[in-house]
Every structure is written in C-alpha cells, then in structure tokens.
C-alpha cells in the first residue's frame, strides 16, 4: 500500500484513476481547484480545494497530508480550441504549474510521478499506428504545453531517485461500469457524450465535422480507450515506478481505430434510436487518423484494455448520462 497525491482528481480521468487506486489498496489525497472538476466525483477521499501549481498551497499539502510515495498529475486545462485562443493560459496552467509540482516532488522525496499527457504531442504524425518514437510536433498550445512537461520531467529526474511515466492517451471515453462517476463537462465537446446528449434531446442535433477525409467513410478515425482502462493503466504505471521501473513515455489506446460514423452507428444500435446528425465542414487542425501503437506499455506491464469495445463504451457512457442528468 502506498500514499498518493492526485492532482485534478475531481475531474473525469482523475476521478476514475482515484477509484482504481483505492481498489488496488492504496490511499490518496486529492487536490483540485474545482474550476472544471466536481467534488462529488471524489466521494469519501479527502479533497483539498486548491491550485495544484501554486507553490504555497502545494507546500501546505505536502506538510499536512504527506509524505507521498507518488503523484498522479491530471490537473490541466484541456481544450484544444481554447488553447489556440488563450495560449498563455495553457502554458501557465499546464507547463508552469507542472514545473512547480515537479519541484515540490523532488524537494519532498516523492518516488513516482505519473503525468497525464496526450496524443496531441504528435500533431499530424506520418506513421499509423503512432509509436512513441514518432517526432513530437504539436500543432496547438495544448499539445505543446504537454510536450514541455514531458521534457521537464525527463530533465528533472535524470540524476534523482524520482521516476516518471508520461502517459500519452488517445480518446478517453465511457464511464465506470460500477456507476457513480463519469464525464461532467459543460459544455460537452467530446464525440460520444455529445452524441448521447443529442439522442436524449438535450441538444437539437449532433454536428459531424468533416465528411471528406481520406478514410474509408470520409470521417475522422480515432482510437477510443475506456476511461476505466486508462485508470488501471495509471495505477500499474505508478506501482511499477515504485518498484524501480524505468521512466519514460507510453501510449495508451487500443491500437484500433474507429471512424466517427462507426461510433454514431454503435450509439444508434445500443440506444435503438436514430440520431439527429448534421454534417458540417472540417474543423481546422483535425488529423484524419490517430491510432496508438501500444506495444511498449503492454509489453512492459502486461496491461490489456478490458472495457474498450464500442458497445461497452457507449453503454457505460449512456448509463452515466441518464443518472447524472436524470433521464428516464
């Protein structure tokens, strides 16, 4: 059993990782400023409402709630369009705040640092599926800010006992099959919950951006990974680091891509209803295909996604939406 600090643990992926950590027998303290997080997702775990990148707040947390064997760092601003409009906000909230947290981890003898990174660090990759060795070429401030943190971690831990894992995940989706937690964005911009909202009549239609890509059906292809599978991967990574595992960057996905139309078809099948869909022009900056090569992480830790088939993803997301929004 180990004691962890989870930043952004009241958010979507962070709350699922917290649940997986507790199921594995560990203990945790969550720090979240609740700008986008929700206190109810943390349930009974101690929650400190604070900015995880603010030096004095972090020092107080370490002093009063530590020592921490590891940190799972999810706190970040995470909207690509917003990052283009407000780049300085993203460099401050993601890169600068992470720098302060890494510094605190080194000062207080933390041994494992698991960082929530993203496939956005690759930009428009030339190779599919994308290996971790692909060049980092982010095309927006969000991806660039995450790549900066990866570099900071690699440089900062080089001659210290601290080990790190930067987990570059692809399209997180779904909700815990056990219920009680799920995606709570407002407004919702992710494909599956947005389409489910349209199916439930919570929005007039689902807007499908781009139907003329060079893909089998003209729509973007993405690697959809269930959030509970992501959560388990974070726990495995943290445990491996505490056992003196090697630091590095790892893709998290399924290794299989699904087009937007395939996802919409799966939603219609699970819900047994037709979706109101309006086709729209492409959005700037959307690569046609993003699929992960997950050989490295699976090989190192024996991890296999258990919930990432489209039917399970859609069903768990729908069950959560009905609970959260009170849909009969």
GIGISUL-V653754 format. One line per field, one symbol per residue. psi: psi as a letter, one per 30 degrees, with the letter a starting at -180 (. if undefined). burial: 1 if it has 16 or more other ideal C-beta (glycine too) atoms within 10 Angstrom, else 0. Layout:
# GIGISUL-V653754
psi->???
burial->???
This chain:
# GIGISUL-V653754
psi->klklkjkgfgadeeeeeeeeeeffglllkkkkfgeflkefffbfkkkjjljfgkeeeeeeeeeffalkelkjjfklkgjeeeeeeieeeeeeeeeeeeeeeeeeeeeggkfkjjkjalffffbikfkkljlffkkjikgleeeeeeeeeeeeeeeefehlfkllkjjjlbjklalkfflflakhkjlkfkeeeeeeeeefgflflkjjjjgglilegflkkljkkkeeeeeeeeeeeeeeefgglklakkkjafgkkkleeeeeeeeeeefhlkkjkkklllkkgjkekjkkjgeeeeeeggkkkfggleeeeeeeeeeeeeeeghk.
burial->0101111111111111111111000101111110011100110010110111110011001100000111111111110101100000011011111111110110010111111111111110100111010101011111111111110110011000011111111111111100001111000100111111111100100101011010100111111111111111111111111100101111111111111111110111011000101000000000111111110111011010101101011111111110010000
